[in-house]
Amino acid sequence: MSTTPLQSERGSAAGPAGFPLVFGLDTFGDVTHDPDDRPLSHAQAIRNVVEEGVFAEQVGVDFFGIGEHHTDDFPMPAADVVLAAIAARTTRIRVGSAVTVLSSDDPVRVFQRYSTLNAISKGRAEVILGRGSSIDSFPLFGYDLADYEELFEEKVNLFAELLKGEPVTWQGRTRASLIRQDVVPHTEFGPFPAWIGVGGSPQSVVRAAHYGFALMLAIIGGSPARFAQFSRLFHLALERFGRPPLPIGVHSPGHVADTDEKAREEFWPRYLQIITRVAETRGFAIPTKASFAFEVGPRGALYVGSPDTVAQKIATNLTALGANRFDLKYGMGGLSHEALMRNIELYGTQVIPRVRELLAQQTSPESKEAS
């Protein structure tokens, strides 16, 4: 069973991996601030995300994703509901989770929610499954962190069975068994695309290949080049399991503004505040001006700058990682809705066309002759 993600019509040009190029935007539902720097309500932040998703389609973005979170800074525990609101107001853009924390959820309910989203969007839904680097959902839903690995392995196994679209017989230790259970709603166009998000675990890379899921590399710090080994491992594992090639995507944070200076000035104080707040529970080092300068530079993991700066960095890393998809985790808690809308506009109208142009130049006959 293969769940190769469908591509948008706009993503028709071939990427470094031979699959069509796809460019997306992800959000965690960060709480935005008003012009006087006061935090908006959770309800308004959610409504803003709907407007951002609709606008993303208008400016040519291929995919809009929302990551599951359960905190005051990221009040986005029901991403599929928000995605359904976006799907109802759009016709082309693909919609899906930036990550669904499968370990603390029920695979049957996740399948049902995203197959429902797939129906509402007329086949535009997809899901990225992850173990979750943020552990807030574990105590919230009564799961033991000691079962972290077993929960994910068993639930991915069940989810793969559900995607086959047939009555499911399954047995494990983390939930009740199923015996020829028909799980509805049925999908119209076969299985919706499924990915596994990987933040640094080789085991997760092999797991994705084993179950026939595409690979999403979540790179949030350090040199993206170090993830090239995971791309190679994924290809080797697919061959080992007798599966065809599958897409590889990259998810990284960033912020696009009219100039490098403006982007960094807007992003840095918000980035420092958020990372400092979550550093203890997430194991992050508190950023310094020097570490931030590295991360926004050519060898770092933050895509912060003008459209051309961000485009150059995306093109370089897609090539280095053999990936065909890039999802920008845009914005940061505390930025204004207006700044995020400008980010989306620049990403869709300037960054994406520029990346396509840069990658086309790399694959042109002239560039091959020059090399």
NUFI-676797 format. One record per residue (C-alpha): residue in three letters; z, y, x. Coordinates in steps of 0.5 Angstrom, whole numbers, padded with zeros to 4 digits, always signed. Example, Ala and Ser with C-alpha at 12.3 -4.5 7.8 and 13.67 -1.06 7.14 Angstrom:
<atoms>
Ala+0016-0009+0025/Ser+0014-0002+0027/
</atoms>
This chain:
<atoms>
Met+0000+0000+0000/Ser-0002+0007+0003/Thr+0000+0013+0000/Thr-0005+0018+0004/Pro-0004+0025+0002/Leu-0009+0028-0002/Gln-0012+0034+0001/Ser-0014+0041-0003/Glu-0021+0043-0004/Arg-0020+0049+0001/Gly-0017+0044+0006/Ser-0024+0041+0008/Ala-0025+0043+0015/Ala-0023+0037+0020/Gly-0016+0038+0024/Pro-0015+0035+0031/Ala-0013+0029+0027/Gly-0019+0028+0024/Phe-0016+0029+0017/Pro-0017+0036+0013/Leu-0013+0042+0015/Val-0008+0043+0010/Phe-0003+0050+0011/Gly+0003+0050+0006/Leu+0009+0054+0005/Asp+0016+0052+0004/Thr+0023+0055+0002/Phe+0030+0053+0001/Gly+0031+0058-0004/Asp+0034+0063+0000/Val+0038+0068-0003/Thr+0034+0074-0003/His+0037+0081-0003/Asp+0036+0088-0006/Pro+0033+0094-0003/Asp+0041+0096-0002/Asp+0042+0089+0002/Arg+0046+0086-0004/Pro+0045+0079-0005/Leu+0041+0077-0012/Ser+0044+0072-0017/His+0042+0065-0016/Ala+0038+0066-0022/Gln+0034+0071-0020/Ala+0033+0068-0013/Ile+0030+0062-0017/Arg+0026+0066-0021/Asn+0023+0070-0015/Val+0021+0063-0012/Val+0017+0062-0018/Glu+0013+0068-0017/Glu+0013+0067-0009/Gly+0009+0060-0011/Val+0005+0063-0016/Phe+0003+0068-0011/Ala+0002+0063-0006/Glu-0004+0060-0010/Gln-0007+0067-0011/Val-0008+0068-0003/Gly-0011+0061-0001/Val-0005+0057+0001/Asp-0006+0050+0000/Phe+0001+0047-0001/Phe+0008+0050-0004/Gly+0014+0046-0002/Ile+0022+0047-0004/Gly+0027+0044+0000/Glu+0033+0041-0004/His+0040+0044-0002/His+0047+0045-0005/Thr+0050+0051-0002/Asp+0051+0058-0004/Asp+0046+0061+0001/Phe+0041+0056-0002/Pro+0042+0055-0009/Met+0036+0050-0010/Pro+0039+0043-0012/Ala+0033+0042-0017/Ala+0027+0043-0014/Asp+0023+0039-0018/Val+0024+0044-0024/Val+0022+0050-0020/Leu+0016+0046-0018/Ala+0014+0045-0025/Ala+0015+0052-0027/Ile+0010+0054-0021/Ala+0005+0048-0023/Ala+0005+0050-0030/Arg+0002+0057-0028/Thr-0003+0055-0023/Thr-0009+0050-0022/Arg-0010+0049-0015/Ile-0004+0049-0010/Arg-0001+0043-0009/Val+0007+0043-0010/Gly+0012+0038-0008/Ser+0019+0038-0004/Ala+0020+0040+0003/Val+0025+0035+0003/Thr+0028+0031-0002/Val+0035+0028+0000/Leu+0033+0021-0002/Ser+0040+0018+0001/Ser+0044+0021-0004/Asp+0039+0021-0010/Asp+0037+0015-0014/Pro+0030+0013-0012/Val+0028+0011-0019/Arg+0030+0018-0022/Val+0026+0021-0016/Phe+0020+0017-0018/Gln+0021+0019-0025/Arg+0022+0027-0023/Tyr+0016+0027-0019/Ser+0011+0023-0023/Thr+0013+0028-0029/Leu+0011+0033-0024/Asn+0005+0030-0022/Ala+0003+0030-0030/Ile+0005+0037-0031/Ser+0001+0039-0025/Lys-0005+0034-0026/Gly-0005+0030-0020/Arg-0002+0036-0015/Ala+0005+0033-0014/Glu+0007+0030-0007/Val+0014+0029-0004/Ile+0017+0029+0003/Leu+0023+0024+0003/Gly+0029+0025+0008/Arg+0036+0023+0010/Gly+0038+0030+0010/Ser+0040+0034+0016/Ser+0045+0038+0011/Ile+0050+0033+0009/Asp+0053+0037+0003/Ser+0050+0033-0002/Phe+0054+0027+0000/Pro+0061+0029-0002/Leu+0058+0032-0008/Phe+0055+0026-0011/Gly+0060+0021-0008/Tyr+0057+0018-0002/Asp+0060+0016+0004/Leu+0057+0018+0011/Ala+0059+0012+0014/Asp+0053+0009+0010/Tyr+0048+0014+0012/Glu+0043+0009+0015/Glu+0043+0004+0010/Leu+0043+0008+0004/Phe+0036+0011+0007/Glu+0033+0005+0009/Glu+0034+0001+0002/Lys+0032+0007-0002/Val+0026+0008+0002/Asn+0024+0001+0001/Leu+0025+0001-0007/Phe+0021+0008-0007/Ala+0015+0004-0004/Glu+0016-0001-0009/Leu+0016+0004-0014/Leu+0010+0008-0012/Lys+0006+0001-0013/Gly+0006+0003-0020/Glu+0007-0004-0022/Pro+0014-0007-0025/Val+0019-0007-0020/Thr+0023-0013-0018/Trp+0028-0011-0012/Gln+0035-0012-0010/Gly+0040-0009-0005/Arg+0047-0006-0004/Thr+0047+0001-0005/Arg+0044+0001-0013/Ala+0044-0004-0018/Ser+0038-0009-0018/Leu+0032-0009-0022/Ile+0028-0015-0025/Arg+0021-0013-0027/Gln+0023-0007-0029/Asp+0017-0002-0032/Val+0019+0005-0029/Val+0016+0011-0033/Pro+0012+0015-0033/His+0006+0012-0030/Thr+0001+0016-0026/Glu-0006+0018-0028/Phe-0009+0018-0021/Gly-0005+0012-0017/Pro+0001+0014-0013/Phe+0002+0021-0011/Pro+0003+0023-0004/Ala+0009+0021+0000/Trp+0011+0023+0007/Ile+0018+0022+0011/Gly+0021+0028+0014/Val+0023+0026+0021/Gly+0027+0031+0025/Gly+0028+0027+0032/Ser+0029+0020+0030/Pro+0024+0015+0033/Gln+0027+0010+0028/Ser+0025+0014+0022/Val+0018+0015+0025/Val+0017+0007+0025/Arg+0020+0007+0018/Ala+0014+0012+0016/Ala+0009+0007+0019/His+0012+0001+0016/Tyr+0012+0003+0009/Gly+0005+0007+0009/Phe+0008+0014+0009/Ala+0005+0020+0012/Leu+0009+0023+0018/Met+0012+0030+0017/Leu+0015+0033+0024/Ala+0021+0038+0022/Ile+0021+0042+0028/Ile+0027+0047+0028/Gly+0028+0049+0035/Gly+0026+0047+0042/Ser+0019+0046+0045/Pro+0015+0043+0039/Ala+0011+0039+0045/Arg+0017+0034+0046/Phe+0015+0032+0039/Ala+0008+0029+0041/Gln+0011+0023+0043/Phe+0013+0022+0036/Ser+0006+0023+0034/Arg+0004+0017+0039/Leu+0009+0013+0037/Phe+0007+0014+0029/His+0000+0012+0031/Leu+0002+0006+0035/Ala+0006+0003+0029/Leu+0001+0004+0024/Glu-0003+0000+0029/Arg+0002-0005+0029/Phe+0003-0006+0022/Gly-0004-0006+0021/Arg-0005+0000+0017/Pro-0010+0005+0017/Pro-0009+0012+0020/Leu-0005+0017+0016/Pro-0004+0025+0017/Ile+0001+0028+0021/Gly+0004+0035+0019/Val+0009+0040+0022/His+0014+0044+0018/Ser+0018+0050+0022/Pro+0021+0056+0020/Gly+0018+0063+0021/His+0016+0070+0019/Val+0010+0074+0018/Ala+0010+0081+0018/Asp+0004+0086+0020/Thr+0007+0087+0027/Asp+0011+0082+0032/Glu+0016+0088+0033/Lys+0017+0088+0025/Ala+0017+0081+0024/Arg+0023+0080+0029/Glu+0027+0086+0027/Glu+0027+0083+0020/Phe+0028+0076+0022/Trp+0033+0076+0027/Pro+0039+0079+0024/Arg+0038+0074+0018/Tyr+0037+0068+0023/Leu+0043+0070+0027/Gln+0047+0070+0021/Ile+0045+0064+0017/Ile+0045+0060+0024/Thr+0052+0062+0025/Arg+0055+0060+0019/Val+0052+0053+0019/Ala+0053+0052+0026/Glu+0059+0048+0026/Thr+0057+0043+0020/Arg+0050+0042+0023/Gly+0052+0042+0030/Phe+0047+0048+0032/Ala+0048+0053+0038/Ile+0049+0060+0036/Pro+0043+0064+0037/Thr+0043+0069+0043/Lys+0038+0075+0044/Ala+0035+0071+0050/Ser+0035+0064+0046/Phe+0031+0068+0040/Ala+0026+0071+0045/Phe+0025+0063+0047/Glu+0024+0061+0040/Val+0019+0066+0038/Gly+0015+0065+0045/Pro+0009+0061+0046/Arg+0014+0055+0047/Gly+0019+0055+0042/Ala+0019+0053+0035/Leu+0020+0059+0031/Tyr+0013+0062+0028/Val+0015+0070+0028/Gly+0010+0075+0029/Ser+0004+0078+0027/Pro-0001+0074+0024/Asp-0005+0073+0030/Thr+0001+0071+0034/Val+0003+0066+0029/Ala-0004+0063+0028/Gln-0005+0062+0035/Lys+0002+0059+0036/Ile+0000+0054+0030/Ala-0007+0052+0033/Thr-0004+0051+0039/Asn+0001+0046+0037/Leu-0003+0043+0031/Thr-0007+0041+0037/Ala-0002+0039+0042/Leu+0001+0034+0036/Gly-0005+0031+0034/Ala-0003+0034+0027/Asn-0007+0036+0021/Arg-0002+0040+0017/Phe+0003+0046+0018/Asp+0008+0048+0013/Leu+0011+0055+0015/Lys+0019+0055+0012/Tyr+0018+0062+0011/Gly+0023+0067+0010/Met+0031+0067+0011/Gly+0037+0069+0007/Gly+0038+0076+0006/Leu+0031+0078+0007/Ser+0028+0082+0001/His+0023+0079-0004/Glu+0018+0084-0002/Ala+0018+0082+0005/Leu+0017+0075+0003/Met+0011+0077-0001/Arg+0008+0080+0004/Asn+0010+0074+0009/Ile+0006+0070+0004/Glu+0000+0075+0003/Leu-0001+0075+0011/Tyr+0000+0068+0012/Gly-0005+0066+0006/Thr-0010+0072+0008/Gln-0010+0072+0015/Val-0006+0067+0019/Ile-0010+0061+0015/Pro-0017+0063+0016/Arg-0015+0065+0023/Val-0012+0058+0025/Arg-0018+0055+0022/Glu-0023+0059+0026/Leu-0019+0058+0032/Leu-0019+0050+0031/Ala-0027+0050+0029/Gln-0028+0054+0036/Gln-0024+0048+0040/Thr-0029+0043+0036/Ser-0035+0047+0037/Pro-0041+0044+0041/Glu-0040+0050+0046/Ser-0033+0049+0047/Lys-0034+0042+0049/Glu-0039+0043+0054/Ala-0035+0049+0057/Ser-0029+0044+0058/
</atoms>
